[in-house]
Amino acid sequence: MPKSCSVCHGYVRKNHRKLLCSLCNKLVHKKCSDLTNKEFHDKLTHSNWFCRPCNDEIMLPFNHITNEHNYFLELYHFFENDKMKYDIFKDKFENMSYDPTVFQFDSDDDVTYNNQSSYYTDKLPTDLQNGLAQNNLSMLNINIRSLYKNFDSLKDFIHCTQTNFDIIGLVETWFKDIPPEYFNLTGYNLEFQNRVNKTGGGVCLYIKDDIKYKVRTDLQEIKCPENVEVLFIEIDRPNSKNIVVGVVYRPPDQDVNVFNSYIDNVLTNASKNQKLIYLMGDFNINI
C-alpha cells in the first residue's frame, strides 16, 4: 500500500517525485515541498531536508535567532538527548567554536543590563591582575562547548589574561572517546566527570599542581538528577578551614526544582565543619 504525504496526506506513489524528511522519515510530494526544481534535485543528492510539519514543530521556535552559531547552539540543547536528531546536525554541532573572551547574553526587553558585578567578561582589564595579587584563591569558569574543539583557544585565552588561576572549571567538555589526559595544561592537575551513555555535557577542573587536594567522591555519590554532571574537590589548608570547590552543569531541560533540591542536599553535606564552599558552573537558570 502506498505511503501518505506528511503535508497533503495523499498517497505517494512510485512514479511521484518525492523527498524523504530527515527528521520524521516520512515522504513528501515534490509539489508539497515548496522547493524549486533546482532545490529539489540538490536535496535529492547531498542535503538533509525537513518537511513543513517538522519545520513548524521544531525549527520555528528558533527562527528568530539570526546568528548561525547561536541558532545551532539552541538546536544542540534541543537535540542533545535525541541521538537520531543529533546525528543529523552532528557536523554543525561538533564544529561550533566558542570564544570565551566574548560575553554573550540573551537580550530581554524586560531586563536592564548593568555590568557592575565582579565578573570579568569580554575585556581583560588590568585590575584583573591587581585583584588577584593578594593571597586569594583565584578561579575561572568557562562553558567550553567541546574541549576538543576549543582547547587551543582556552590556552590562548589563559595566556592573554597573564594570570595563573588556581582553579579552572569547565562545563560542557563533551568528552567522548578521546582520553582527557590529552588535554593537560602545564602546571595543572586535571580531574573530570563525563556524561555517561549520552552526548554532550561533562565537567572538569584544572587545579594548580602546588595545591594539595582530594576529590570529594562522597559528594558525587549523592544521587544526581539525570544529565547533571558535578565534580567536587576539597583543598587542604593546614592553618585555616579547608575549601570545597565544585563545578556543575545543568542542561536547560532538567527540572529546576529537582536540581535545586539536589544542590541544597550537596551543599548541606559539603558545609560540615563550616568549610568554605565555592560553586561554579552553568546552571541554565535565569536570575
C-alpha positions in Angstrom: 0.0 0.0 0.0 1.4 3.5 -0.9 2.6 5.7 1.9 0.9 9.0 2.5 2.5 12.5 2.2 3.1 14.2 5.5 1.9 17.5 4.2 -1.2 16.8 2.0 -1.8 13.3 3.3 -2.4 12.0 -0.2 -0.8 8.8 -1.5 2.8 8.9 -2.6 3.1 6.5 -5.5 6.3 5.1 -7.0 6.1 7.4 -10.1 5.6 10.5 -8.0 8.5 12.9 -7.4 9.1 12.9 -3.7 11.6 13.6 -0.8 12.2 11.9 2.5 12.3 14.1 5.6 15.5 13.6 7.6 13.7 14.1 10.9 10.4 12.2 10.7 11.4 9.8 7.9 8.1 10.5 6.1 7.7 11.1 2.4 6.5 14.4 0.9 5.4 15.1 -2.7 7.7 17.5 -4.6 4.7 19.8 -5.2 4.2 19.9 -1.4 7.8 20.7 -0.6 7.8 24.4 -1.6 11.1 23.7 -3.5 12.1 24.8 -6.9 13.2 22.2 -9.4 16.9 23.0 -8.8 16.4 22.9 -5.0 14.6 19.7 -5.3 17.4 18.0 -7.2 20.0 19.4 -4.9 18.2 18.0 -1.9 17.9 14.6 -3.6 21.7 14.3 -4.0 23.5 15.7 -1.0 21.5 17.5 1.7 19.3 16.8 4.7 15.8 18.1 4.2 13.0 18.8 6.7 9.3 18.7 5.8 7.0 21.6 6.6 5.4 19.9 9.7 8.9 19.3 11.2 10.0 22.8 10.4 6.9 24.2 12.1 7.2 21.9 15.2 11.0 22.0 15.8 12.7 24.8 13.8 10.1 27.6 14.1 10.8 28.3 17.8 14.4 29.2 16.9 13.7 31.1 13.6 14.1 34.5 15.4 17.8 33.7 16.0 19.7 35.4 13.3 23.2 34.4 14.4 24.1 31.0 12.9 26.3 29.9 15.8 23.6 30.7 18.4 20.9 29.1 16.2 22.8 25.7 16.2 23.6 26.1 19.8 19.9 26.2 20.7 19.3 23.2 18.4 22.2 21.4 20.2 20.5 21.8 23.6 17.2 20.8 22.0 18.6 17.6 20.4 21.4 16.6 22.7 19.4 13.8 24.3 18.0 12.5 20.9 20.7 10.7 19.2 18.9 10.3 15.9 18.2 14.0 15.5 21.6 14.9 17.0 23.4 12.9 14.3 21.6 14.9 11.6 23.3 18.1 12.8 26.4 16.3 14.1 28.9 18.1 11.8 27.5 21.5 12.7 27.4 20.8 16.5 31.0 19.5 16.6 32.3 22.4 14.5 30.8 25.1 16.7 33.5 27.3 18.1 33.3 29.2 21.3 35.2 32.3 22.1 35.4 32.6 25.9 36.6 36.2 25.6 33.2 37.3 24.2 30.5 37.9 26.8 27.2 36.6 25.4 23.8 37.1 26.9 20.2 36.8 25.8 18.6 40.2 25.1 15.4 40.7 27.1 13.3 43.9 26.8 12.2 43.5 30.5 15.8 43.3 31.8 18.1 46.2 32.2 21.7 45.1 31.7 24.0 46.5 34.3 27.6 45.3 34.2 28.5 46.3 37.8 29.4 42.8 39.0 32.7 41.3 40.0 32.7 39.0 36.9 35.1 39.7 34.1 33.6 39.5 30.6 34.8 40.4 27.2 37.6 42.8 28.4 40.7 41.9 30.3 41.3 45.0 32.5 44.5 45.4 34.4 42.6 45.2 37.7 42.2 41.5 37.0 45.8 41.1 37.9 45.5 43.6 40.7 42.6 41.8 42.2 44.5 38.6 42.2 47.7 40.0 43.5 46.5 39.3 47.1 46.8 36.0 48.7 43.4 34.8 47.5 42.1 31.7 45.7 41.6 32.6 42.0 39.1 30.7 39.9 38.0 30.8 36.3 34.8 29.2 34.9 34.0 28.8 31.2 31.3 26.9 29.3 33.8 25.5 26.7 31.3 23.6 24.5 33.8 20.9 23.4 37.2 21.0 24.9 38.4 19.0 21.9 37.4 21.8 19.6 38.4 24.7 21.8 41.4 23.5 23.8 43.9 25.8 21.8 41.5 28.7 22.3 41.4 28.0 26.0 45.2 28.1 26.2 45.4 31.3 24.2 42.8 32.9 26.5 44.7 32.0 29.7 47.9 33.3 28.1 46.1 36.6 27.3 45.0 37.1 30.9 48.6 36.8 32.1 47.1 35.2 35.2 47.9 31.8 36.8 44.5 30.9 38.0 44.5 28.5 40.9 41.5 26.5 39.6 39.9 26.5 36.2 36.4 24.9 35.9 35.0 23.9 32.5 31.5 22.7 31.7 30.1 21.1 28.5 33.5 19.4 27.9 31.8 16.9 25.5 34.5 14.3 26.2 33.7 11.1 24.3 36.4 8.6 23.1 39.4 10.9 23.4 41.2 10.4 26.7 41.0 13.6 28.8 44.7 13.2 29.6 45.4 14.6 26.1 44.1 17.9 27.4 46.7 18.5 30.1 47.7 22.1 30.9 51.2 22.7 32.1 51.3 23.3 35.8 47.9 21.8 36.5 46.3 18.5 37.5 43.1 17.5 35.7 40.0 16.0 37.3 36.9 15.3 35.2 33.4 13.9 35.2 31.9 12.8 31.8 28.3 12.4 30.8 27.5 8.7 30.7 25.9 7.0 27.7 24.8 10.2 26.0 26.4 13.0 24.0 27.2 16.5 25.4 27.6 17.6 28.9 30.6 16.9 31.2 32.7 18.9 33.6 36.3 19.2 34.6 38.6 21.0 37.0 42.2 22.1 36.4 44.0 22.5 39.7 47.4 24.1 40.1 49.9 21.3 40.9 51.1 23.1 44.0 47.7 22.8 45.6 47.1 19.8 47.9 43.5 18.5 47.4 41.4 15.4 47.3 38.3 14.6 45.2 35.1 14.5 47.2 33.7 11.3 45.9 31.2 11.2 48.8 29.5 14.3 47.4 29.5 12.9 43.9 27.8 9.7 45.2 24.8 11.7 46.3 22.1 10.8 43.7 22.3 13.3 40.9 19.4 14.4 38.6 19.6 12.9 35.1 22.1 14.6 32.7 23.5 16.8 35.5 27.3 16.5 35.9 29.1 17.6 39.1 32.7 17.4 40.4 33.9 18.4 43.8 37.3 18.7 45.4 38.5 19.7 48.8 41.6 21.9 49.2 43.7 21.2 52.3 44.7 24.3 54.2 46.6 23.4 57.4 46.4 26.8 59.0 42.7 27.5 58.2 39.5 26.0 57.1 39.5 23.7 54.1 37.8 24.9 51.0 35.4 22.8 48.9 35.2 23.7 45.2 32.6 22.4 42.9 31.8 22.7 39.2 28.2 21.9 38.0 26.5 21.6 34.6 22.7 21.5 34.4 21.1 21.2 30.9 18.2 23.6 30.2 15.5 20.9 30.1 16.3 19.5 33.5 13.7 20.2 36.2 14.8 23.3 38.2 13.1 22.2 41.5 14.7 18.8 41.4 18.1 20.4 40.6 17.7 23.0 43.5 16.8 20.3 45.9 19.8 18.2 44.9 22.2 21.2 45.2 20.8 22.1 48.6 21.5 18.5 49.7 25.0 18.6 48.4 25.8 22.0 50.0 24.5 20.8 53.3 26.9 17.8 53.3 29.8 19.9 51.9 29.5 22.6 54.6 30.0 20.3 57.5 32.7 21.6 59.9 32.0 25.1 58.5 34.2 24.6 55.5 34.2 27.3 52.8 32.4 26.4 49.6 32.8 27.8 46.1 30.4 26.6 43.5 30.7 27.4 39.8 29.3 26.2 36.5 26.5 26.7 34.1 23.1 26.1 35.8 21.0 27.4 32.9 18.8 29.3 35.3 17.8 32.9 34.6 18.2 35.1 37.7 
